[in-house]
Amino acid sequence: MKQTPAQRGSSGGLAELRNRLLFVVGSLLIYRVGTHVPVPGINPQALAALFDAQR
């Protein structure tokens, strides 16, 4: 059975939406993993003391 242009457009839109959602979820996962990577040259104890002093 042949598809009409409207039917082809709707399936393409769903594929694009799925790709965009996967990109966002992947970006969030990479961000969350990156928050656990220590930055060179930063003393974690001094940084914790700085944040505790601001409370």
Backbone as CSV, one residue per row, in Angstrom:
resi,resn,N_x,N_y,N_z,CA_x,CA_y,CA_z,C_x,C_y,C_z
1,MET,0.839,-1.174,0.000,0.000,0.000,0.000,0.889,1.245,0.000
2,LYS,0.524,2.187,-0.844,1.301,3.411,-0.962,0.953,4.382,0.165
3,GLN,1.984,5.089,0.655,1.763,6.080,1.707,1.482,7.440,1.086
4,THR,0.616,8.174,1.728,0.358,9.543,1.296,1.449,10.444,1.872
5,PRO,1.637,11.635,1.317,2.654,12.545,1.867,2.409,12.877,3.342
6,ALA,1.153,12.963,3.753,0.854,13.265,5.156,1.309,12.133,6.066
7,GLN,1.144,10.895,5.610,1.565,9.750,6.417,3.086,9.690,6.515
8,ARG,3.778,9.973,5.452,5.233,9.964,5.479,5.770,11.064,6.385
9,GLY,5.139,12.212,6.379,5.582,13.328,7.213,5.413,13.046,8.688
10,SER,4.345,12.364,9.063,4.123,12.098,10.481,5.127,11.093,11.018
11,SER,5.498,10.100,10.234,6.478,9.125,10.716,7.866,9.755,10.784
12,GLY,8.162,10.674,9.891,9.439,11.376,9.936,9.527,12.285,11.143
13,GLY,8.415,12.885,11.517,8.383,13.747,12.696,8.628,12.968,13.968
14,LEU,8.094,11.757,14.033,8.306,10.926,15.218,9.760,10.492,15.326
15,ALA,10.373,10.191,14.208,11.781,9.799,14.220,12.651,10.970,14.670
16,GLU,12.326,12.168,14.207,13.096,13.341,14.612,12.915,13.616,16.103
17,LEU,11.693,13.482,16.593,11.426,13.686,18.016,12.186,12.670,18.858
18,ARG,12.198,11.422,18.417,12.925,10.373,19.137,14.417,10.691,19.162
19,ASN,14.960,11.127,18.038,16.381,11.478,17.976,16.713,12.649,18.899
20,ARG,15.836,13.640,18.935,16.071,14.796,19.802,16.013,14.405,21.273
21,LEU,15.047,13.557,21.630,14.938,13.113,23.018,16.143,12.272,23.428
22,LEU,16.600,11.407,22.540,17.787,10.608,22.836,19.015,11.496,23.012
23,PHE,19.114,12.540,22.217,20.233,13.477,22.347,20.199,14.172,23.702
24,VAL,19.020,14.625,24.123,18.895,15.319,25.406,19.229,14.375,26.560
25,VAL,18.696,13.160,26.520,18.972,12.191,27.583,20.463,11.846,27.610
26,GLY,21.060,11.661,26.452,22.492,11.379,26.390,23.322,12.531,26.926
27,SER,22.933,13.750,26.597,23.651,14.927,27.094,23.565,15.023,28.612
28,LEU,22.388,14.745,29.168,22.232,14.777,30.620,23.073,13.703,31.297
29,LEU,23.144,12.525,30.696,23.967,11.455,31.261,25.446,11.832,31.250
30,ILE,25.901,12.404,30.156,27.301,12.832,30.071,27.587,13.928,31.100
31,TYR,26.647,14.847,31.279,26.811,15.909,32.270,26.912,15.324,33.675
32,ARG,26.035,14.368,33.994,26.037,13.761,35.330,27.335,13.002,35.591
33,VAL,27.844,12.308,34.605,29.113,11.593,34.769,30.249,12.602,34.930
34,GLY,30.197,13.689,34.192,31.243,14.704,34.257,31.311,15.425,35.589
35,THR,30.211,15.457,36.340,30.241,16.122,37.644,31.070,15.347,38.655
36,HIS,31.331,14.083,38.397,32.102,13.261,39.325,33.589,13.218,38.981
37,VAL,33.983,13.859,37.907,35.391,13.889,37.502,36.058,15.073,38.204
38,PRO,37.100,14.820,38.988,37.742,15.931,39.702,38.501,16.858,38.748
39,VAL,38.528,18.133,39.096,39.230,19.133,38.297,40.652,19.260,38.839
40,PRO,41.667,19.162,37.993,43.047,19.281,38.477,43.319,20.668,39.059
41,GLY,44.057,20.700,40.156,44.439,21.968,40.767,43.448,22.491,41.783
42,ILE,42.345,21.788,42.012,41.339,22.218,42.980,41.450,21.320,44.211
43,ASN,41.582,21.933,45.375,41.644,21.190,46.628,40.210,20.931,47.100
44,PRO,39.750,19.677,47.105,38.356,19.395,47.477,38.027,19.798,48.913
45,GLN,38.986,19.664,49.834,38.722,20.039,51.226,38.551,21.555,51.356
46,ALA,39.378,22.316,50.655,39.267,23.775,50.700,37.961,24.233,50.060
47,LEU,37.551,23.583,48.993,36.291,23.934,48.338,35.105,23.618,49.243
48,ALA,35.159,22.476,49.930,34.089,22.117,50.868,34.038,23.112,52.021
49,ALA,35.207,23.530,52.517,35.251,24.514,53.603,34.683,25.852,53.145
50,LEU,34.949,26.239,51.914,34.413,27.485,51.373,32.888,27.456,51.335
51,PHE,32.327,26.352,50.864,30.870,26.246,50.789,30.248,26.149,52.179
52,ASP,30.937,25.489,53.113,30.416,25.412,54.482,30.440,26.777,55.154
53,ALA,31.428,27.603,54.831,31.526,28.932,55.427,30.421,29.859,54.926
54,GLN,29.847,29.573,53.778,28.800,30.425,53.210,27.429,30.136,53.798
55,ARG,27.305,29.061,54.527,25.984,28.714,55.111,25.639,29.567,56.279
